[in-house]
Amino acid sequence: MPEACVDVVVTSPPYNLGINYSTYDDTGDRDGFLSWCQEWATEIKRVLKPDGSFFLNVGAAPANPLMPHQLVLALTEKKTDFVLQNTFHWVKSITIKTRKGEEISAGHFKPINSERFVNDCHEYVFHLTASGAVPLQRREAGVEYADKSNIARWKHTGGSDKRCRGNTWFIPYDTIKSRDNDRPHPASFPVDLVKQCLTLHGLDETTHLLDPFLGIGTSAIAAHQLGIDSFTGFEVDEGYLEVARERLDTLKNDRTLF
């Protein structure tokens, strides 16, 4: 790929946590894993435009909580030279108490049986850029005000009922009936997570999205649904790639992303 040809990168690489992928061995040496991540991140830096955004989704294991932080530290060293501009928390499941005192639980999580650890209900999305100063479409990716009186109270609203969403994103997985049929990948993310990243960065008719770890094509689906014509994805597992193609074929649109 030529230099500076990509506007946005949204991806989730292997976590080196022993996840049971179809063909990839996810149990490498920690130092070797981080060095490998620096190699592909250097290539992302090369193809990303100076005002581009790199959204990196990384999860952790309860017994290995430092891995996401070690990875982002490795990607912001001189060898790769990215700047961490924002850190988002992708919340998969949450329980909140309403103003009336009612508790509401929403989302999905994988329960664990442990006397040491609690259920892990979130992952990180690190927003990396070349400068740390890339403008974002905060309101475009925002939410409406719960208290409408704030619209007139705060001058920065400009009379618009939209505020910045902040760095906590509640995006649950879709409910599935069969994991083998609906989610045949052990570490996929929701389409809406990719859409949130793309909307936050900003889109136009020339946007080029890259996912160097395509999996079963979630980023491609998001690009397709948002009308992005220029998409590039890489995947080493032929089975996952075939599923990605099948998922795209089910969308009744004449754009060709592959």
C-alpha positions, 0 to 999 in steps of 0.5 A, spaced: 500 500 500 502 507 498 504 511 504 498 516 507 492 513 503 488 511 509 483 515 513 481 511 518 484 504 521 479 500 526 482 493 528 482 488 534 489 484 533 490 478 537 491 479 544 496 474 546 491 471 551 490 464 549 484 465 545 482 459 541 482 462 534 481 457 528 488 457 526 492 462 529 496 460 535 495 466 540 500 464 546 506 467 544 512 470 548 510 477 551 516 480 548 515 477 542 508 479 541 509 486 543 515 487 538 510 484 532 505 489 534 510 494 533 512 491 526 505 492 524 503 498 527 509 501 524 506 499 517 499 502 519 503 509 521 506 509 514 499 508 510 495 512 515 494 520 513 497 525 517 490 527 520 488 520 520 485 516 526 487 509 528 482 506 533 485 500 536 480 495 540 484 491 546 481 486 551 484 483 557 484 477 561 482 478 569 489 474 570 493 478 565 490 486 566 496 489 564 497 487 557 492 492 554 497 498 557 503 494 555 501 494 548 499 501 548 506 503 551 509 499 546 506 503 540 507 510 543 515 509 543 519 512 538 519 505 534 512 506 532 511 514 535 504 514 535 500 519 540 495 516 544 490 522 543 484 518 547 482 512 551 475 509 550 472 504 554 467 499 550 462 497 556 459 491 554 454 490 560 452 495 565 447 495 571 445 502 573 440 505 578 435 510 575 433 517 578 427 513 581 431 508 584 430 502 579 436 498 577 437 496 570 441 491 567 443 491 560 448 488 555 452 481 555 458 478 558 461 472 559 461 470 566 467 467 570 467 462 576 472 465 581 474 467 588 479 473 586 476 476 580 469 479 578 466 479 571 470 483 565 464 487 562 469 492 558 474 493 553 479 498 551 479 502 544 485 506 544 485 512 539 492 513 536 494 519 531 500 521 529 500 528 532 495 527 538 491 533 535 486 530 530 480 534 530 474 529 531 466 530 530 464 530 537 457 532 536 456 528 530 458 522 534 454 524 541 448 524 544 442 528 546 441 532 552 437 528 558 436 535 561 433 539 555 434 545 559 442 545 558 441 546 551 440 553 552 444 554 559 450 552 555 453 557 550 457 551 547 451 548 544 449 553 539 442 551 540 443 544 538 440 538 542 447 534 542 453 533 546 459 529 546 458 522 548 465 522 552 469 516 553 465 511 555 461 507 550 455 502 552 455 498 545 452 491 547 453 485 542 447 483 538 443 477 541 445 471 538 441 464 537 447 460 535 454 462 536 457 457 530 452 460 525 451 468 528 458 469 531 463 464 528 469 467 531 472 467 538 473 475 539 469 479 534 466 486 536 459 489 534 458 493 528 456 499 532 463 499 535 466 500 528 461 505 526 462 509 533 469 510 531 468 512 524 462 517 526 467 520 531 473 521 526 468 524 521 466 521 514 466 523 507 465 520 500 473 519 499 474 516 506 478 510 506 478 505 512 483 499 513 482 493 518 489 489 518 485 484 522 479 483 518 476 476 522 469 475 519 468 482 516 465 486 521 469 493 519 467 491 512 460 491 514 460 497 518 463 501 512 458 498 507 452 500 511 455 507 512 456 508 505 464 507 505 466 505 498 474 505 499 475 499 504 481 494 505 482 488 509 487 483 511 485 476 514 490 470 514 485 465 516 481 463 509 475 460 513 474 467 517 475 471 510 470 466 507 465 468 512 466 475 511 465 475 504 458 471 505 456 476 510 457 482 505 454 478 500 447 478 504 447 485 504 443 487 498 447 493 495 451 493 489 457 496 492 463 491 491 468 491 497 472 486 495 
